Structures are given as structure tokens and as C-alpha cells.
Amino acid sequence: MSLGSVGELSAPSTWFLAIALGALAGLVRGVTGFGAAMVMSPPLALLLGPSVAVPLVLILEGFAAAPMLPGLRRQARWPLLIPILLAATACLPLGVLLLTHLDREITRRMIALFVIGFSLMLLAGIRWRGVHRLRTSLGLGALSGVMVGTSGIGAPPVILYLLAGSDHPATVRATMTFYVALISIVALTVFLIQGLITEKVLMLALAMTPLFMAGVTFGGRIFARLSEERFRRLTIWLMLAVSAMILIA
């Protein structure tokens, strides 16, 4: 059963499923430090349609990242982050153009494929093995920007790139957190100009936020008690399963 039309946003079952997905994604975000967009985007694209799901996911990601920013400002590697962010900002409108003009079925399958590809790379332990050069940073930033505009999922290439260096994990986490927060702001500004952030999108974001943030908080507590590696693998398998179902739905 297709639930993708904006008119169906008012159905109670749609809101319930979206809120439940937000809670699960928040839990994953709290434990792993990433992955909320990859958990939410494929099923929300099926449930609500990509043009609703993408800005909704970015709003929630912004809520998750905002409280962390003041404490991470000094840890982020800004000389590496700024070129990536600038390239992503320049290319993000192209992704939004694709989002608004591509067929909805094509777009949601693209989102699912993004998640499946990145999940398989994580399971295989694949990392970027090159040196952090300016041209590489600009190229990956451009790719990420297009992905953010099209799917709301732009972190995968940047995560692999940041993990390649010798930076302390805290530095990588801080840099990634700032990237997600700042590119989300840029994307939401473009979406607002394009008229994609509607009243119903804002209402749904407001409804999803409490359980999403509760999931983030509870996930952080789980992280302190469980093996990070074990939960990351469970998260990756969850993302794979959800995306595979969306791909064939």
C-alpha cells in the first residue's frame, strides 16, 4: 500500500509510524553517533514521499546535533571541514533540483541504494586510504552536497574520508557533527526557498522531536554500557534490512 502522497500526512497511522521511526532513528543516533538519517530516510520516503521525508529528516538531524555543538567546537578539524562544507554547499542545489524533478519512485530507490551501499562498505571495513588533499576534499564535498539535496543522506562519503586519517576519534566525531549540522542548515534554507518546508512538514517534525530526542538520550546511555562495535553492526544490519525492503516495495 502506498502512503506517499502529501494528502495522507493527516492519517493517524502515518503519524504514528513516522513518530516510531523517529524514536528508533534517535536511538541509533545516540548509540553510534551517526545513522539517524540512514535509518529514517528510506522508510519515510516510502511513507511520506521523498519531498517530505528529506527536509523532515534534516530538521530532526539538526535538533540532534545542535546541543552538541558548543562542546565540540574546539575539537573539530576546521581546515579539513571548511573545503568539504563549501563544496557541498555549492553542489547542494543540484541535489534539490533532482529531488523536485525526478520521479518519486526513482528517488526513494536511490535513497535506499545509498544506504545499502554505505552499509556494505562499513560491514566490509572499507575506508578511504588516500591522503586528505584539497582537491579530494572538494570532490567528496561536492558528492555529499548532491546526496544531501537529493536524499538527506550526505554523510557516508565524508565519514569514510574522515576515518582515513590519523585524527583522534573525538576529533572525527566533532568534525562530522559540525558537518552534518551546518550542511543541514544550508539544505533547509534551500528547501525553504523552494517551498518544500510546508506547515505539515513542520507539524510532523514537532510531533517526532520528543521521542527522537528521547531516543538520542537513551541511546547515549546504552552506548556507555554496551560494546560500540557490536551495536554498530546491529545498526548496519538494520539499515540494510530496511533499505532492502524499501528497494523492492
C-alpha positions in Angstrom: 0.0 0.0 0.0 1.4 3.3 -1.0 1.4 6.0 1.6 3.5 8.6 -0.2 1.1 11.4 -1.0 1.2 14.5 1.0 -2.6 14.3 1.4 -2.1 11.2 3.5 0.0 13.1 6.1 -3.1 13.6 8.1 -3.8 9.9 8.6 -3.2 8.9 12.3 -1.5 5.7 11.3 1.0 7.7 9.2 1.9 10.0 12.1 2.2 7.0 14.4 4.6 5.2 12.1 6.7 8.3 11.5 7.0 9.0 15.2 8.0 5.4 15.9 10.6 5.6 13.1 12.0 8.8 14.6 12.3 7.2 18.0 14.2 4.2 16.5 16.5 6.6 14.5 17.2 8.7 17.6 18.2 5.5 19.5 20.6 4.6 16.7 22.0 8.2 16.6 22.6 8.2 20.3 24.5 4.9 20.3 26.5 5.2 17.1 26.9 8.9 16.7 25.5 8.7 13.2 23.0 6.7 11.2 19.7 8.5 12.0 19.2 9.8 8.5 20.0 6.4 7.1 17.5 4.7 9.3 14.8 7.2 8.7 15.1 8.3 5.1 14.2 5.1 3.2 11.0 4.2 5.2 9.9 7.9 5.5 10.4 8.3 1.7 8.1 5.4 1.2 5.6 6.6 3.9 5.5 10.3 3.0 7.3 10.7 -0.3 10.9 12.0 -0.7 10.0 15.7 -1.0 8.5 15.5 2.5 10.9 12.9 4.0 14.2 14.7 3.1 13.5 18.1 4.8 11.9 16.3 7.7 15.0 14.2 8.3 17.3 17.2 8.1 15.2 19.1 10.6 15.5 16.2 13.1 19.2 15.8 12.4 19.6 19.5 13.2 17.8 19.0 16.5 20.1 16.1 17.4 23.3 18.0 16.6 22.6 21.4 18.0 23.1 20.6 21.7 26.4 19.0 21.0 28.0 21.9 19.0 29.2 24.2 21.8 31.2 21.4 23.5 32.7 20.2 20.2 33.8 23.4 18.6 37.4 23.2 19.7 37.7 19.5 18.8 36.6 19.8 15.2 39.3 19.9 12.5 38.2 23.1 10.7 41.0 23.3 8.0 39.7 19.9 6.7 36.0 20.6 7.3 35.7 24.0 5.6 36.6 23.0 2.0 34.2 20.0 2.2 31.4 22.2 3.5 32.0 24.8 0.8 31.9 22.3 -2.0 28.9 20.6 -0.5 27.1 24.0 -0.2 27.8 24.8 -3.9 26.5 21.5 -5.2 23.5 21.0 -2.8 21.1 23.0 -5.1 21.8 20.4 -7.8 20.6 17.7 -5.5 17.5 19.7 -4.6 16.8 20.1 -8.3 17.0 16.4 -8.8 14.7 15.8 -5.8 12.0 18.1 -7.1 12.2 16.8 -10.7 12.9 13.1 -10.5 10.1 10.6 -10.3 9.3 9.8 -6.6 9.8 6.0 -7.1 13.2 6.6 -8.6 14.2 9.0 -5.8 13.2 6.6 -3.0 15.0 3.8 -4.6 18.1 6.0 -4.9 17.9 6.7 -1.2 17.7 3.0 -0.4 20.7 2.3 -2.7 22.7 5.0 -0.9 22.1 3.4 2.4 22.7 -0.2 1.2 26.0 0.8 -0.5 27.3 2.6 2.6 26.2 -0.1 5.0 28.0 -2.8 2.9 31.2 -0.6 2.9 31.0 -0.3 6.7 30.5 -4.1 7.1 33.4 -4.7 4.8 35.6 -2.3 6.8 36.3 -0.2 3.7 37.9 3.2 4.4 39.3 5.9 2.2 43.0 5.1 2.0 44.2 8.3 0.3 45.7 11.4 1.8 43.5 14.3 2.8 44.2 16.6 -0.1 42.3 19.8 -1.0 41.0 18.5 -4.4 39.9 15.3 -2.8 38.0 17.2 0.0 36.3 19.4 -2.7 35.3 16.4 -4.8 33.9 14.5 -1.8 32.2 17.6 -0.6 30.5 18.1 -4.0 29.3 14.5 -4.0 28.0 14.8 -0.5 26.2 18.0 -1.3 24.3 16.4 -4.2 23.4 13.5 -2.0 22.1 15.7 0.8 19.9 17.7 -1.6 18.5 14.5 -3.2 18.1 12.2 -0.2 19.0 13.9 3.1 21.9 11.4 3.4 25.2 13.1 2.7 27.4 11.8 5.5 28.6 8.5 4.0 31.4 9.7 1.8 32.5 12.2 4.4 32.5 9.6 7.2 34.7 7.3 5.2 37.0 10.1 4.3 37.4 11.4 7.9 38.0 7.9 9.2 41.0 7.5 6.8 43.2 10.0 8.7 45.1 9.7 12.0 42.8 12.0 13.9 41.6 11.0 17.3 38.1 9.5 17.3 36.8 12.5 19.3 38.1 14.8 16.5 36.5 12.8 13.8 33.2 12.7 15.7 33.3 16.5 16.3 34.2 17.3 12.7 31.4 15.0 11.4 28.9 16.5 13.9 29.6 20.0 12.7 29.4 19.0 9.1 26.0 17.4 9.5 24.7 20.4 11.4 26.0 23.1 9.1 25.1 21.3 5.8 21.6 20.7 7.2 21.2 24.4 7.8 22.2 25.1 4.2 19.9 22.4 2.9 16.9 23.6 4.9 17.5 27.2 3.7 17.4 25.9 0.1 14.3 23.8 0.8 12.6 26.8 2.4 13.2 28.9 -0.7 11.9 26.1 -2.9 8.7 25.8 -0.8 9.4 22.3 0.4 9.2 23.1 4.1 5.4 23.2 4.5 3.3 23.7 7.6 2.5 20.0 7.7 6.3 19.1 7.5 6.9 21.4 10.5 4.0 19.9 12.4 5.2 16.4 11.8 8.8 17.4 12.8 7.4 18.9 16.0 5.5 15.7 16.7 8.5 13.5 16.1 11.1 15.5 18.0 10.3 14.5 21.6 10.7 10.7 21.1 13.5 11.3 18.6 15.5 13.3 21.2 14.5 10.7 23.9 15.9 8.0 21.7 19.2 10.0 21.3 19.5 10.4 25.1 18.6 6.8 25.8 21.0 5.6 23.1 23.8 7.6 24.7 23.2 5.7 27.9 23.2 2.3 26.1 26.5 3.3 24.4 28.1 3.7 27.8 27.2 0.1 28.8 27.4 -1.9 25.6 30.1 -2.7 23.1 30.1 0.0 20.5 31.3 -2.3 17.7 28.5 -4.8 18.4 25.8 -2.2 18.3 27.2 -0.6 15.2 27.0 -3.9 13.4 23.4 -4.4 14.6 22.6 -0.9 13.3 24.2 -1.5 10.0 22.2 -4.8 9.5 19.0 -2.9 10.5 19.7 -0.2 7.9 20.4 -2.9 5.3 17.2 -4.8 6.0 15.0 -1.6 6.0 16.6 -0.3 2.8 16.3 -3.7 1.0 12.6 -3.8 1.8 12.1 -0.3 0.6 14.0 -1.1 -2.6 11.7 -4.0 -3.5 8.5 -2.5 -2.2 
